[in-house]
Amino acid sequence: MVAFSNDISKNSETLMNTEQNIQDLANWFLTKDSMTHKKLQKLCYYAVAWGWALMNRPIVKDSEFQAWVHGPVSVTVYNKYRENGWNLLPKNQEIELSFSSDIEELLGSVWATYGDKDGNELEALSHIEKPWRSAREGISDSDISSNKIDESIMRDFYLSIFRGNDK
């Protein structure tokens, strides 16, 4: 069950030109726990996707995701952590981030919903969902792709889940 509040989509704090970037989002999740790069990618993806669904806007700048073999990937986050391979990224206790209250609430909901899953579970989940599948249409599951995941498909798909009419 998705643990998102109706208040997120109704909140009046909607700064369109956000100062935070995708790495700030990654850092926010790394303050919660150590995790694999794969899990971090998927958490960032779900935060951005739910931002589109509930706020109808990007929650961070540079929030493009591509439909890679192992699920949605931000090239920016990939380039930062690719040297880490399959090792755990350490929990970051020293970073202080300042997101608006509506985005903080969204991130907390994403963490509550997906934070207990590992990277493989999140990969499997993303693979059955329409945004990743649509971006990889006509491409075998094992073929490399840099196709962008369409934000409007993200928004519509996750909004349908939120409203309870996902098909």
PLY file of the C-alpha trace (Angstrom):
ply
format ascii 1.0
element vertex 167
property float x
property float y
property float z
element edge 166
property int vertex1
property int vertex2
end_header
0.00 0.00 0.00
1.30 3.43 -0.91
1.74 5.60 2.18
1.18 9.01 0.62
-0.86 11.75 2.21
-3.53 13.62 0.29
-1.96 16.80 1.72
1.14 16.42 -0.46
-0.77 17.08 -3.65
-2.70 19.98 -2.09
0.21 21.78 -0.41
0.67 25.37 -1.55
4.48 25.27 -1.35
5.17 24.73 -5.03
8.44 26.39 -5.92
8.87 25.65 -9.61
12.56 26.57 -9.75
13.94 24.25 -7.12
17.48 24.75 -5.90
18.03 21.08 -5.09
19.42 18.65 -7.59
19.27 14.87 -7.99
22.42 14.43 -5.86
20.72 16.26 -2.98
17.91 13.75 -3.31
20.40 10.86 -3.22
22.07 12.40 -0.17
18.69 12.66 1.58
18.12 8.92 1.18
21.68 8.16 2.31
20.96 9.94 5.60
18.37 7.23 6.28
20.50 4.11 5.84
23.39 2.54 3.98
22.27 0.93 0.72
23.39 -0.32 -2.65
23.72 1.99 -5.60
20.83 0.12 -7.25
18.51 0.79 -4.32
19.54 4.44 -4.21
18.75 4.82 -7.92
15.28 3.35 -7.49
14.48 5.46 -4.41
15.46 8.60 -6.30
13.35 7.47 -9.24
10.30 6.82 -7.08
10.69 10.22 -5.38
10.81 11.98 -8.76
7.95 9.88 -10.18
5.70 10.50 -7.18
6.61 14.19 -7.36
5.25 14.25 -10.89
2.13 12.36 -9.80
1.29 14.37 -6.69
2.74 17.80 -7.48
2.73 17.74 -11.29
6.28 19.07 -11.39
9.90 18.04 -10.97
10.96 18.01 -7.32
14.64 18.52 -8.20
16.44 19.85 -11.21
18.28 17.36 -13.46
15.71 14.68 -12.66
15.82 12.73 -15.93
15.79 8.93 -15.69
16.71 6.45 -18.39
15.31 2.94 -18.80
18.43 0.83 -18.24
18.55 -2.95 -17.96
18.31 -2.91 -14.15
15.55 -0.31 -14.06
15.36 3.49 -13.98
18.74 5.23 -13.72
19.79 8.85 -13.25
23.03 9.22 -15.18
24.14 11.90 -12.70
23.71 9.55 -9.72
25.24 6.67 -11.70
28.38 8.70 -12.48
28.76 9.67 -8.81
28.53 6.10 -7.43
29.49 3.74 -10.27
32.93 3.03 -8.78
31.17 1.57 -5.75
29.83 -1.35 -7.76
27.60 -3.67 -5.71
29.06 -2.55 -2.35
26.92 -0.71 0.16
27.06 3.06 0.09
27.60 4.26 3.65
24.92 6.05 5.62
25.68 9.76 5.57
25.14 11.29 8.99
26.87 14.61 8.41
24.86 16.15 5.59
22.21 18.75 6.30
19.65 19.24 3.55
16.87 21.74 3.35
13.93 20.71 1.21
10.57 22.48 1.34
8.03 20.89 3.68
5.98 19.40 0.82
9.04 17.69 -0.65
10.19 16.54 2.81
6.77 14.95 3.27
6.99 13.30 -0.14
10.49 11.94 0.56
9.34 10.60 3.93
6.44 8.84 2.22
8.73 7.35 -0.44
11.05 6.10 2.31
8.12 4.65 4.29
6.79 2.90 1.18
9.98 1.64 -0.48
12.78 1.96 2.10
12.42 -1.56 3.49
12.95 -3.15 0.06
16.35 -4.00 -1.37
17.63 -2.96 -4.78
16.59 -6.21 -6.44
13.02 -5.91 -5.16
12.82 -2.32 -6.38
14.28 -3.35 -9.75
11.64 -6.07 -10.10
8.90 -3.63 -9.13
10.04 -1.00 -11.64
10.17 -3.66 -14.38
6.46 -4.42 -14.11
5.42 -0.76 -14.08
4.35 1.14 -17.18
6.92 3.99 -17.19
9.97 1.70 -17.49
8.18 -0.75 -19.80
7.03 2.05 -22.13
10.54 3.48 -22.39
11.89 0.03 -23.29
9.16 -0.90 -25.77
10.70 -2.95 -28.59
13.93 -3.51 -26.64
14.84 -6.86 -25.10
15.16 -6.90 -21.29
18.90 -7.54 -21.60
19.69 -4.88 -24.24
21.33 -1.59 -23.33
19.08 1.46 -23.61
19.43 5.14 -22.86
15.77 5.85 -23.60
14.35 8.55 -21.36
11.44 7.61 -19.09
8.64 9.99 -19.99
7.55 12.23 -17.10
3.94 12.35 -18.31
3.76 8.55 -18.23
5.29 8.60 -14.72
2.75 11.17 -13.59
-0.26 9.37 -15.05
0.80 5.90 -13.87
1.59 6.80 -10.25
-1.38 9.14 -10.00
-3.60 6.23 -11.05
-2.12 4.15 -8.22
-2.68 7.00 -5.77
-6.29 7.28 -6.87
-6.71 3.51 -6.68
-7.47 2.88 -10.33
-4.20 1.38 -11.54
-4.57 -1.12 -14.33
0 1
1 2
2 3
3 4
4 5
5 6
6 7
7 8
8 9
9 10
10 11
11 12
12 13
13 14
14 15
15 16
16 17
17 18
18 19
19 20
20 21
21 22
22 23
23 24
24 25
25 26
26 27
27 28
28 29
29 30
30 31
31 32
32 33
33 34
34 35
35 36
36 37
37 38
38 39
39 40
40 41
41 42
42 43
43 44
44 45
45 46
46 47
47 48
48 49
49 50
50 51
51 52
52 53
53 54
54 55
55 56
56 57
57 58
58 59
59 60
60 61
61 62
62 63
63 64
64 65
65 66
66 67
67 68
68 69
69 70
70 71
71 72
72 73
73 74
74 75
75 76
76 77
77 78
78 79
79 80
80 81
81 82
82 83
83 84
84 85
85 86
86 87
87 88
88 89
89 90
90 91
91 92
92 93
93 94
94 95
95 96
96 97
97 98
98 99
99 100
100 101
101 102
102 103
103 104
104 105
105 106
106 107
107 108
108 109
109 110
110 111
111 112
112 113
113 114
114 115
115 116
116 117
117 118
118 119
119 120
120 121
121 122
122 123
123 124
124 125
125 126
126 127
127 128
128 129
129 130
130 131
131 132
132 133
133 134
134 135
135 136
136 137
137 138
138 139
139 140
140 141
141 142
142 143
143 144
144 145
145 146
146 147
147 148
148 149
149 150
150 151
151 152
152 153
153 154
154 155
155 156
156 157
157 158
158 159
159 160
160 161
161 162
162 163
163 164
164 165
165 166
